[in-house]
Amino acid sequence: MAPWGRAELQRDAAQAAGIHPDTLRNWRARGEEGGKRNAPFVEFLGALTRAEAEAEERAVKALGDAFEDDWRAASEYLGRRHPDRWSPQDRIHGQVKHEHEVSDELDREIERLMAELGASEEASPAQDPED
């Protein structure tokens, strides 16, 4: 089987086949344009689309087969298919309080550092940038 059918991501498949990801994008774009002069790219895009569909089909089958042996596969499926009934309901609820205090404290620290910096610049002689 060609690497296009085995790869999870097109970029990974392109790299596995020695094709730069930009080249893959260009080939796909030309396939989507269609037309007689792009016929090889149209054919390529069709093969790529079929390979993606076959990979998805295999993944769905593997997930279905895993239901028998691993409850987590069934849980994952149900959680994604019916999230209102089966997804984890771990949500954090809360409210941020006193956010202005952090901002005020930060402003005071900046002012202090600027004053300290200004004092140290006044205490040392200015240097000529040409030196």
N, CA, C and O atoms as a GROMACS GRO file, in nm:
protein
  524
    1MET      N    1   0.085  -0.119   0.000
    1MET     CA    2   0.000   0.000   0.000
    1MET      C    3   0.089   0.124   0.000
    1MET      O    4   0.192   0.126   0.067
    2ALA      N    5   0.051   0.225  -0.073
    2ALA     CA    6   0.128   0.350  -0.079
    2ALA      C    7   0.124   0.420   0.056
    2ALA      O    8   0.031   0.399   0.133
    3PRO      N    9   0.224   0.504   0.085
    3PRO     CA   10   0.226   0.571   0.215
    3PRO      C   11   0.106   0.661   0.239
    3PRO      O   12   0.076   0.694   0.354
    4TRP      N   13   0.036   0.701   0.132
    4TRP     CA   14  -0.080   0.790   0.150
    4TRP      C   15  -0.189   0.723   0.232
    4TRP      O   16  -0.260   0.792   0.305
    5GLY      N   17  -0.204   0.594   0.223
    5GLY     CA   18  -0.309   0.524   0.297
    5GLY      C   19  -0.273   0.497   0.441
    5GLY      O   20  -0.361   0.479   0.524
    6ARG      N   21  -0.145   0.492   0.472
    6ARG     CA   22  -0.101   0.460   0.608
    6ARG      C   23  -0.085   0.583   0.695
    6ARG      O   24  -0.096   0.572   0.818
    7ALA      N   25  -0.060   0.695   0.638
    7ALA     CA   26  -0.026   0.813   0.717
    7ALA      C   27  -0.148   0.876   0.781
    7ALA      O   28  -0.256   0.880   0.722
    8GLU      N   29  -0.130   0.924   0.901
    8GLU     CA   30  -0.238   0.993   0.970
    8GLU      C   31  -0.258   1.133   0.914
    8GLU      O   32  -0.371   1.180   0.900
    9LEU      N   33  -0.151   1.197   0.882
    9LEU     CA   34  -0.159   1.334   0.832
    9LEU      C   35  -0.095   1.343   0.695
    9LEU      O   36   0.004   1.275   0.667
   10GLN      N   37  -0.150   1.426   0.611
   10GLN     CA   38  -0.095   1.440   0.476
   10GLN      C   39   0.050   1.487   0.480
   10GLN      O   40   0.132   1.441   0.400
   11ARG      N   41   0.081   1.578   0.570
   11ARG     CA   42   0.218   1.628   0.579
   11ARG      C   43   0.314   1.514   0.609
   11ARG      O   44   0.421   1.504   0.548
   12ASP      N   45   0.277   1.428   0.703
   12ASP     CA   46   0.361   1.314   0.737
   12ASP      C   47   0.374   1.219   0.619
   12ASP      O   48   0.481   1.164   0.594
   13ALA      N   49   0.264   1.199   0.548
   13ALA     CA   50   0.267   1.110   0.432
   13ALA      C   51   0.357   1.168   0.324
   13ALA      O   52   0.434   1.095   0.260
   14ALA      N   53   0.348   1.299   0.303
   14ALA     CA   54   0.434   1.363   0.202
   14ALA      C   55   0.580   1.346   0.239
   14ALA      O   56   0.662   1.310   0.154
   15GLN      N   57   0.613   1.372   0.364
   15GLN     CA   58   0.752   1.358   0.407
   15GLN      C   59   0.799   1.214   0.396
   15GLN      O   60   0.914   1.189   0.358
   16ALA      N   61   0.712   1.119   0.427
   16ALA     CA   62   0.748   0.977   0.415
   16ALA      C   63   0.777   0.940   0.270
   16ALA      O   64   0.858   0.852   0.243
   17ALA      N   65   0.710   1.007   0.176
   17ALA     CA   66   0.730   0.980   0.034
   17ALA      C   67   0.838   1.068  -0.027
   17ALA      O   68   0.865   1.060  -0.147
   18GLY      N   69   0.900   1.154   0.056
   18GLY     CA   70   1.005   1.242   0.006
   18GLY      C   71   0.952   1.364  -0.066
   18GLY      O   72   1.022   1.422  -0.149
   19ILE      N   73   0.830   1.403  -0.036
   19ILE     CA   74   0.767   1.518  -0.100
   19ILE      C   75   0.755   1.630   0.003
   19ILE      O   76   0.705   1.608   0.113
   20HIS      N   77   0.801   1.748  -0.033
   20HIS     CA   78   0.793   1.862   0.057
   20HIS      C   79   0.646   1.900   0.077
   20HIS      O   80   0.568   1.895  -0.018
   21PRO      N   81   0.605   1.937   0.200
   21PRO     CA   82   0.465   1.974   0.225
   21PRO      C   83   0.413   2.084   0.133
   21PRO      O   84   0.296   2.083   0.096
   22ASP      N   85   0.500   2.180   0.096
   22ASP     CA   86   0.455   2.286   0.003
   22ASP      C   87   0.421   2.228  -0.134
   22ASP      O   88   0.326   2.272  -0.199
   23THR      N   89   0.499   2.131  -0.177
   23THR     CA   90   0.471   2.065  -0.305
   23THR      C   91   0.336   1.995  -0.299
   23THR      O   92   0.257   2.002  -0.393
   24LEU      N   93   0.311   1.926  -0.188
   24LEU     CA   94   0.182   1.859  -0.171
   24LEU      C   95   0.068   1.959  -0.180
   24LEU      O   96  -0.032   1.934  -0.247
   25ARG      N   97   0.081   2.073  -0.112
   25ARG     CA   98  -0.024   2.176  -0.117
   25ARG      C   99  -0.045   2.224  -0.260
   25ARG      O  100  -0.158   2.242  -0.304
   26ASN      N  101   0.066   2.245  -0.332
   26ASN     CA  102   0.053   2.290  -0.472
   26ASN      C  103  -0.016   2.185  -0.558
   26ASN      O  104  -0.102   2.219  -0.640
   27TRP      N  105   0.021   2.059  -0.540
   27TRP     CA  106  -0.042   1.952  -0.618
   27TRP      C  107  -0.191   1.944  -0.589
   27TRP      O  108  -0.273   1.928  -0.680
   28ARG      N  109  -0.226   1.956  -0.460
   28ARG     CA  110  -0.369   1.953  -0.424
   28ARG      C  111  -0.443   2.069  -0.489
   28ARG      O  112  -0.551   2.052  -0.545
   29ALA      N  113  -0.385   2.188  -0.481
   29ALA     CA  114  -0.449   2.307  -0.538
   29ALA      C  115  -0.470   2.290  -0.688
   29ALA      O  116  -0.576   2.325  -0.741
   30ARG      N  117  -0.370   2.236  -0.757
   30ARG     CA  118  -0.386   2.216  -0.901
   30ARG      C  119  -0.491   2.110  -0.930
   30ARG      O  120  -0.564   2.120  -1.028
   31GLY      N  121  -0.500   2.008  -0.845
   31GLY     CA  122  -0.604   1.907  -0.862
   31GLY      C  123  -0.742   1.966  -0.842
   31GLY      O  124  -0.837   1.929  -0.911
   32GLU      N  125  -0.754   2.057  -0.746
   32GLU     CA  126  -0.883   2.122  -0.720
   32GLU      C  127  -0.921   2.217  -0.832
   32GLU      O  128  -1.040   2.238  -0.859
   33GLU      N  129  -0.821   2.276  -0.899
   33GLU     CA  130  -0.848   2.364  -1.014
   33GLU      C  131  -0.912   2.286  -1.128
   33GLU      O  132  -1.000   2.336  -1.198
   34GLY      N  133  -0.866   2.162  -1.146
   34GLY     CA  134  -0.918   2.080  -1.254
   34GLY      C  135  -0.865   2.125  -1.389
   34GLY      O  136  -0.768   2.199  -1.398
   35GLY      N  137  -0.930   2.078  -1.492
   35GLY     CA  138  -0.890   2.114  -1.627
   35GLY      C  139  -0.795   2.012  -1.687
   35GLY      O  140  -0.733   1.931  -1.617
   36LYS      N  141  -0.785   2.017  -1.820
   36LYS     CA  142  -0.706   1.918  -1.894
   36LYS      C  143  -0.558   1.925  -1.857
   36LYS      O  144  -0.493   1.822  -1.840
   37ARG      N  145  -0.503   2.046  -1.844
   37ARG     CA  146  -0.361   2.058  -1.815
   37ARG      C  147  -0.327   2.012  -1.674
   37ARG      O  148  -0.210   1.984  -1.645
   38ASN      N  149  -0.425   2.003  -1.586
   38ASN     CA  150  -0.402   1.957  -1.449
   38ASN      C  151  -0.448   1.813  -1.428
   38ASN      O  152  -0.461   1.768  -1.314
   39ALA      N  153  -0.472   1.740  -1.537
   39ALA     CA  154  -0.526   1.604  -1.526
   39ALA      C  155  -0.446   1.513  -1.432
   39ALA      O  156  -0.507   1.441  -1.354
   40PRO      N  157  -0.312   1.514  -1.436
   40PRO     CA  158  -0.240   1.428  -1.343
   40PRO      C  159  -0.264   1.466  -1.196
   40PRO      O  160  -0.264   1.380  -1.108
   41PHE      N  161  -0.285   1.595  -1.171
   41PHE     CA  162  -0.307   1.641  -1.035
   41PHE      C  163  -0.450   1.609  -0.989
   41PHE      O  164  -0.474   1.583  -0.871
   42VAL      N  165  -0.543   1.612  -1.083
   42VAL     CA  166  -0.681   1.572  -1.053
   42VAL      C  167  -0.682   1.424  -1.014
   42VAL      O  168  -0.749   1.385  -0.918
   43GLU      N  169  -0.609   1.344  -1.089
   43GLU     CA  170  -0.599   1.201  -1.058
   43GLU      C  171  -0.532   1.179  -0.922
   43GLU      O  172  -0.576   1.096  -0.843
   44PHE      N  173  -0.426   1.254  -0.897
   44PHE     CA  174  -0.357   1.245  -0.769
   44PHE      C  175  -0.450   1.280  -0.654
   44PHE      O  176  -0.454   1.210  -0.553
   45LEU      N  177  -0.525   1.389  -0.669
   45LEU     CA  178  -0.617   1.432  -0.564
   45LEU      C  179  -0.724   1.326  -0.539
   45LEU      O  180  -0.762   1.302  -0.425
   46GLY      N  181  -0.772   1.264  -0.645
   46GLY     CA  182  -0.871   1.157  -0.628
   46GLY      C  183  -0.813   1.039  -0.550
   46GLY      O  184  -0.879   0.984  -0.462
   47ALA      N  185  -0.689   1.000  -0.584
   47ALA     CA  186  -0.625   0.889  -0.513
   47ALA      C  187  -0.602   0.926  -0.367
   47ALA      O  188  -0.619   0.842  -0.278
   48LEU      N  189  -0.562   1.050  -0.342
   48LEU     CA  190  -0.539   1.095  -0.205
   48LEU      C  191  -0.670   1.095  -0.125
   48LEU      O  192  -0.672   1.053  -0.010
   49THR      N  193  -0.777   1.142  -0.186
   49THR     CA  194  -0.908   1.144  -0.120
   49THR      C  195  -0.955   1.002  -0.088
   49THR      O  196  -1.008   0.978   0.021
   50ARG      N  197  -0.938   0.910  -0.182
   50ARG     CA  198  -0.976   0.770  -0.157
   50ARG      C  199  -0.893   0.710  -0.044
   50ARG      O  200  -0.947   0.638   0.041
   51ALA      N  201  -0.763   0.738  -0.043
   51ALA     CA  202  -0.676   0.684   0.062
   51ALA      C  203  -0.717   0.738   0.199
   51ALA      O  204  -0.715   0.664   0.297
   52GLU      N  205  -0.754   0.865   0.205
   52GLU     CA  206  -0.800   0.923   0.332
   52GLU      C  207  -0.929   0.855   0.379
   52GLU      O  208  -0.944   0.825   0.497
   53ALA      N  209  -1.021   0.831   0.286
   53ALA     CA  210  -1.147   0.766   0.321
   53ALA      C  211  -1.121   0.623   0.370
   53ALA      O  212  -1.184   0.577   0.466
   54GLU      N  213  -1.029   0.553   0.304
   54GLU     CA  214  -0.995   0.416   0.347
   54GLU      C  215  -0.931   0.415   0.485
   54GLU      O  216  -0.960   0.328   0.566
   55ALA      N  217  -0.844   0.513   0.512
   55ALA     CA  218  -0.780   0.521   0.644
   55ALA      C  219  -0.885   0.548   0.752
   55ALA      O  220  -0.879   0.490   0.860
   56GLU      N  221  -0.980   0.637   0.722
   56GLU     CA  222  -1.086   0.664   0.819
   56GLU      C  223  -1.170   0.540   0.843
   56GLU      O  224  -1.207   0.510   0.957
   57GLU      N  225  -1.200   0.468   0.736
   57GLU     CA  226  -1.279   0.345   0.749
   57GLU      C  227  -1.207   0.244   0.839
   57GLU      O  228  -1.269   0.181   0.924
   58ARG      N  229  -1.075   0.230   0.819
   58ARG     CA  230  -0.998   0.138   0.904
   58ARG      C  231  -0.999   0.182   1.050
   58ARG      O  232  -1.007   0.099   1.140
   59ALA      N  233  -0.990   0.312   1.073
   59ALA     CA  234  -0.990   0.365   1.210
   59ALA      C  235  -1.125   0.339   1.277
   59ALA      O  236  -1.130   0.301   1.394
   60VAL      N  237  -1.232   0.360   1.204
   60VAL     CA  238  -1.366   0.335   1.259
   60VAL      C  239  -1.382   0.187   1.293
   60VAL      O  240  -1.437   0.153   1.397
   61LYS      N  241  -1.335   0.100   1.204
   61LYS     CA  242  -1.342  -0.044   1.230
   61LYS      C  243  -1.260  -0.081   1.353
   61LYS      O  244  -1.306  -0.159   1.437
   62ALA      N  245  -1.139  -0.026   1.363
   62ALA     CA  246  -1.054  -0.057   1.479
   62ALA      C  247  -1.119  -0.011   1.609
   62ALA      O  248  -1.111  -0.080   1.710
   63LEU      N  249  -1.183   0.104   1.605
   63LEU     CA  250  -1.252   0.153   1.724
   63LEU      C  251  -1.368   0.060   1.760
   63LEU      O  252  -1.387   0.026   1.877
   64GLY      N  253  -1.445   0.020   1.660
   64GLY     CA  254  -1.557  -0.072   1.685
   64GLY      C  255  -1.508  -0.205   1.739
   64GLY      O  256  -1.569  -0.260   1.830
   65ASP      N  257  -1.399  -0.257   1.683
   65ASP     CA  258  -1.343  -0.384   1.732
   65ASP      C  259  -1.294  -0.370   1.876
   65ASP      O  260  -1.301  -0.466   1.953
   66ALA      N  261  -1.244  -0.254   1.911
   66ALA     CA  262  -1.190  -0.232   2.045
   66ALA      C  263  -1.299  -0.227   2.152
   66ALA      O  264  -1.270  -0.246   2.270
   67PHE      N  265  -1.424  -0.202   2.114
   67PHE     CA  266  -1.534  -0.198   2.212
   67PHE      C  267  -1.537  -0.326   2.295
   67PHE      O  268  -1.565  -0.321   2.415
   68GLU      N  269  -1.510  -0.437   2.232
   68GLU     CA  270  -1.520  -0.567   2.299
   68GLU      C  271  -1.415  -0.584   2.408
   68GLU      O  272  -1.442  -0.644   2.512
   69ASP      N  273  -1.294  -0.532   2.384
   69ASP     CA  274  -1.182  -0.557   2.473
   69ASP      C  275  -1.145  -0.441   2.564
   69ASP      O  276  -1.077  -0.461   2.665
   70ASP      N  277  -1.190  -0.321   2.531
   70ASP     CA  278  -1.144  -0.204   2.606
   70ASP      C  279  -1.260  -0.107   2.624
   70ASP      O  280  -1.304  -0.043   2.529
   71TRP      N  281  -1.309  -0.096   2.746
   71TRP     CA  282  -1.422  -0.009   2.775
   71TRP      C  283  -1.392   0.136   2.740
   71TRP      O  284  -1.483   0.214   2.713
   72ARG      N  285  -1.261   0.174   2.742
   72ARG     CA  286  -1.226   0.313   2.713
   72ARG      C  287  -1.259   0.351   2.569
   72ARG      O  288  -1.291   0.467   2.540
   73ALA      N  289  -1.250   0.255   2.478
   73ALA     CA  290  -1.286   0.283   2.339
   73ALA      C  291  -1.434   0.317   2.328
   73ALA      O  292  -1.472   0.413   2.260
   74ALA      N  293  -1.518   0.240   2.395
   74ALA     CA  294  -1.662   0.268   2.393
   74ALA      C  295  -1.691   0.402   2.461
   74ALA      O  296  -1.776   0.478   2.415
   75SER      N  297  -1.622   0.429   2.571
   75SER     CA  298  -1.642   0.555   2.642
   75SER      C  299  -1.603   0.674   2.555
   75SER      O  300  -1.673   0.775   2.550
   76GLU      N  301  -1.491   0.661   2.486
   76GLU     CA  302  -1.445   0.769   2.396
   76GLU      C  303  -1.547   0.793   2.285
   76GLU      O  304  -1.580   0.907   2.253
   77TYR      N  305  -1.596   0.685   2.226
   77TYR     CA  306  -1.695   0.697   2.120
   77TYR      C  307  -1.821   0.766   2.172
   77TYR      O  308  -1.869   0.862   2.111
   78LEU      N  309  -1.872   0.718   2.283
   78LEU     CA  310  -1.996   0.776   2.337
   78LEU      C  311  -1.976   0.922   2.377
   78LEU      O  312  -2.063   1.006   2.355
   79GLY      N  313  -1.861   0.952   2.436
   79GLY     CA  314  -1.833   1.089   2.479
   79GLY      C  315  -1.826   1.186   2.363
   79GLY      O  316  -1.864   1.303   2.376
   80ARG      N  317  -1.779   1.138   2.249
   80ARG     CA  318  -1.772   1.225   2.131
   80ARG      C  319  -1.904   1.228   2.055
   80ARG      O  320  -1.941   1.331   1.997
   81ARG      N  321  -1.975   1.117   2.054
   81ARG     CA  322  -2.101   1.108   1.980
   81ARG      C  323  -2.215   1.177   2.053
   81ARG      O  324  -2.298   1.244   1.991
   82HIS      N  325  -2.219   1.162   2.184
   82HIS     CA  326  -2.326   1.221   2.266
   82HIS      C  327  -2.263   1.291   2.386
   82HIS      O  328  -2.276   1.244   2.499
   83PRO      N  329  -2.195   1.404   2.364
   83PRO     CA  330  -2.122   1.468   2.473
   83PRO      C  331  -2.211   1.514   2.588
   83PRO      O  332  -2.167   1.517   2.703
   84ASP      N  333  -2.335   1.551   2.559
   84ASP     CA  334  -2.425   1.597   2.665
   84ASP      C  335  -2.455   1.485   2.764
   84ASP      O  336  -2.483   1.513   2.881
   85ARG      N  337  -2.450   1.360   2.720
   85ARG     CA  338  -2.483   1.249   2.810
   85ARG      C  339  -2.360   1.172   2.856
   85ARG      O  340  -2.362   1.115   2.965
   86TRP      N  341  -2.253   1.168   2.776
   86TRP     CA  342  -2.144   1.077   2.805
   86TRP      C  343  -2.007   1.141   2.825
   86TRP      O  344  -1.916   1.074   2.871
   87SER      N  345  -1.990   1.268   2.793
   87SER     CA  346  -1.857   1.326   2.811
   87SER      C  347  -1.836   1.362   2.958
   87SER      O  348  -1.933   1.388   3.030
   88PRO      N  349  -1.711   1.364   3.001
   88PRO     CA  350  -1.685   1.402   3.140
   88PRO      C  351  -1.736   1.543   3.165
   88PRO      O  352  -1.724   1.632   3.081
   89GLN      N  353  -1.793   1.561   3.280
   89GLN     CA  354  -1.850   1.692   3.314
   89GLN      C  355  -1.761   1.767   3.412
   89GLN      O  356  -1.809   1.845   3.494
   90ASP      N  357  -1.631   1.744   3.402
   90ASP     CA  358  -1.536   1.813   3.488
   90ASP      C  359  -1.516   1.953   3.437
   90ASP      O  360  -1.435   1.978   3.347
   91ARG      N  361  -1.589   2.043   3.494
   91ARG     CA  362  -1.576   2.183   3.455
   91ARG      C  363  -1.539   2.263   3.579
   91ARG      O  364  -1.583   2.234   3.690
   92ILE      N  365  -1.459   2.363   3.558
   92ILE     CA  366  -1.418   2.448   3.668
   92ILE      C  367  -1.500   2.576   3.659
   92ILE      O  368  -1.499   2.646   3.557
   93HIS      N  369  -1.568   2.606   3.766
   93HIS     CA  370  -1.645   2.729   3.772
   93HIS      C  371  -1.582   2.818   3.878
   93HIS      O  372  -1.544   2.770   3.985
   94GLY      N  373  -1.572   2.943   3.849
   94GLY     CA  374  -1.514   3.033   3.947
   94GLY      C  375  -1.519   3.176   3.896
   94GLY      O  376  -1.570   3.205   3.787
   95GLN      N  377  -1.466   3.262   3.978
   95GLN     CA  378  -1.468   3.402   3.944
   95GLN      C  379  -1.336   3.463   3.990
   95GLN      O  380  -1.288   3.433   4.100
   96VAL      N  381  -1.280   3.547   3.907
   96VAL     CA  382  -1.156   3.615   3.944
   96VAL      C  383  -1.193   3.738   4.024
   96VAL      O  384  -1.276   3.819   3.983
   97LYS      N  385  -1.130   3.750   4.139
   97LYS     CA  386  -1.158   3.866   4.224
   97LYS      C  387  -1.031   3.946   4.243
   97LYS      O  388  -0.921   3.892   4.240
   98HIS      N  389  -1.046   4.073   4.262
   98HIS     CA  390  -0.936   4.162   4.296
   98HIS      C  391  -0.830   4.168   4.187
   98HIS      O  392  -0.712   4.184   4.217
   99GLU      N  393  -0.871   4.156   4.062
   99GLU     CA  394  -0.773   4.164   3.955
   99GLU      C  395  -0.708   4.301   3.950
   99GLU      O  396  -0.595   4.314   3.902
  100HIS      N  397  -0.778   4.404   3.997
  100HIS     CA  398  -0.721   4.539   3.999
  100HIS      C  399  -0.605   4.550   4.097
  100HIS      O  400  -0.515   4.631   4.076
  101GLU      N  401  -0.605   4.469   4.202
  101GLU     CA  402  -0.497   4.474   4.299
  101GLU      C  403  -0.365   4.431   4.234
  101GLU      O  404  -0.261   4.490   4.262
  102VAL      N  405  -0.369   4.331   4.151
  102VAL     CA  406  -0.248   4.285   4.083
  102VAL      C  407  -0.198   4.396   3.992
  102VAL      O  408  -0.078   4.425   3.989
  103SER      N  409  -0.289   4.456   3.917
  103SER     CA  410  -0.251   4.563   3.827
  103SER      C  411  -0.193   4.681   3.904
  103SER      O  412  -0.091   4.738   3.863
  104ASP      N  413  -0.258   4.720   4.014
  104ASP     CA  414  -0.208   4.831   4.095
  104ASP      C  415  -0.071   4.799   4.154
  104ASP      O  416   0.017   4.885   4.156
  105GLU      N  417  -0.053   4.676   4.200
  105GLU     CA  418   0.075   4.637   4.258
  105GLU      C  419   0.184   4.639   4.151
  105GLU      O  420   0.297   4.682   4.177
  106LEU      N  421   0.150   4.592   4.032
  106LEU     CA  422   0.246   4.593   3.922
  106LEU      C  423   0.283   4.736   3.885
  106LEU      O  424   0.400   4.766   3.862
  107ASP      N  425   0.184   4.824   3.878
  107ASP     CA  426   0.211   4.965   3.848
  107ASP      C  427   0.305   5.026   3.951
  107ASP      O  428   0.398   5.099   3.916
  108ARG      N  429   0.281   4.997   4.079
  108ARG     CA  430   0.369   5.050   4.185
  108ARG      C  431   0.511   4.998   4.170
  108ARG      O  432   0.607   5.074   4.188
  109GLU      N  433   0.527   4.872   4.137
  109GLU     CA  434   0.660   4.812   4.120
  109GLU      C  435   0.731   4.874   4.001
  109GLU      O  436   0.851   4.899   4.007
  110ILE      N  437   0.659   4.898   3.892
  110ILE     CA  438   0.719   4.962   3.775
  110ILE      C  439   0.766   5.103   3.809
  110ILE      O  440   0.876   5.143   3.772
  111GLU      N  441   0.682   5.177   3.879
  111GLU     CA  442   0.720   5.313   3.920
  111GLU      C  443   0.843   5.311   4.009
  111GLU      O  444   0.932   5.395   3.994
  112ARG      N  445   0.848   5.216   4.102
  112ARG     CA  446   0.963   5.205   4.193
  112ARG      C  447   1.091   5.176   4.115
  112ARG      O  448   1.194   5.238   4.139
  113LEU      N  449   1.082   5.082   4.022
  113LEU     CA  450   1.200   5.048   3.943
  113LEU      C  451   1.244   5.164   3.853
  113LEU      O  452   1.364   5.188   3.837
  114MET      N  453   1.148   5.234   3.797
  114MET     CA  454   1.183   5.349   3.713
  114MET      C  455   1.248   5.458   3.796
  114MET      O  456   1.344   5.522   3.751
  115ALA      N  457   1.197   5.481   3.916
  115ALA     CA  458   1.257   5.582   4.004
  115ALA      C  459   1.398   5.539   4.043
  115ALA      O  460   1.490   5.621   4.047
  116GLU      N  461   1.415   5.413   4.072
  116GLU     CA  462   1.547   5.361   4.109
  116GLU      C  463   1.644   5.375   3.992
  116GLU      O  464   1.759   5.414   4.011
  117LEU      N  465   1.597   5.344   3.873
  117LEU     CA  466   1.680   5.356   3.755
  117LEU      C  467   1.715   5.503   3.730
  117LEU      O  468   1.829   5.535   3.696
  118GLY      N  469   1.617   5.589   3.746
  118GLY     CA  470   1.641   5.733   3.727
  118GLY      C  471   1.742   5.785   3.827
  118GLY      O  472   1.826   5.868   3.793
  119ALA      N  473   1.735   5.738   3.952
  119ALA     CA  474   1.828   5.781   4.055
  119ALA      C  475   1.969   5.732   4.023
  119ALA      O  476   2.066   5.805   4.043
  120SER      N  477   1.982   5.610   3.973
  120SER     CA  478   2.114   5.557   3.944
  120SER      C  479   2.174   5.626   3.822
  120SER      O  480   2.296   5.642   3.815
  121GLU      N  481   2.091   5.667   3.725
  121GLU     CA  482   2.142   5.739   3.610
  121GLU      C  483   2.192   5.877   3.650
  121GLU      O  484   2.291   5.925   3.596
  122GLU      N  485   2.122   5.942   3.745
  122GLU     CA  486   2.163   6.075   3.791
  122GLU      C  487   2.292   6.066   3.871
  122GLU      O  488   2.373   6.158   3.866
  123ALA      N  489   2.312   5.957   3.945
  123ALA     CA  490   2.429   5.944   4.030
  123ALA      C  491   2.555   5.914   3.950
  123ALA      O  492   2.665   5.949   3.994
  124SER      N  493   2.542   5.851   3.834
  124SER     CA  494   2.661   5.818   3.755
  124SER      C  495   2.677   5.921   3.644
  124SER      O  496   2.579   5.973   3.591
  125PRO      N  497   2.803   5.950   3.610
  125PRO     CA  498   2.824   6.048   3.502
  125PRO      C  499   2.775   5.992   3.368
  125PRO      O  500   2.789   5.873   3.340
  126ALA      N  501   2.720   6.079   3.288
  126ALA     CA  502   2.670   6.038   3.156
  126ALA      C  503   2.789   6.005   3.068
  126ALA      O  504   2.891   6.074   3.071
  127GLN      N  505   2.774   5.899   2.990
  127GLN     CA  506   2.881   5.860   2.900
  127GLN      C  507   2.848   5.905   2.760
  127GLN      O  508   2.732   5.899   2.717
  128ASP      N  509   2.950   5.950   2.690
  128ASP     CA  510   2.933   5.991   2.553
  128ASP      C  511   2.926   5.867   2.467
  128ASP      O  512   3.017   5.784   2.476
  129PRO      N  513   2.825   5.848   2.384
  129PRO     CA  514   2.813   5.729   2.300
  129PRO      C  515   2.930   5.713   2.203
  129PRO      O  516   2.955   5.603   2.154
  130GLU      N  517   3.005   5.822   2.174
  130GLU     CA  518   3.118   5.815   2.083
  130GLU      C  519   3.238   5.750   2.146
  130GLU      O  520   3.328   5.706   2.074
  131ASP      N  521   3.246   5.742   2.282
  131ASP     CA  522   3.362   5.684   2.351
  131ASP      C  523   3.371   5.537   2.331
  131ASP      O  524   3.463   5.473   2.383
   0.00000   0.00000   0.00000
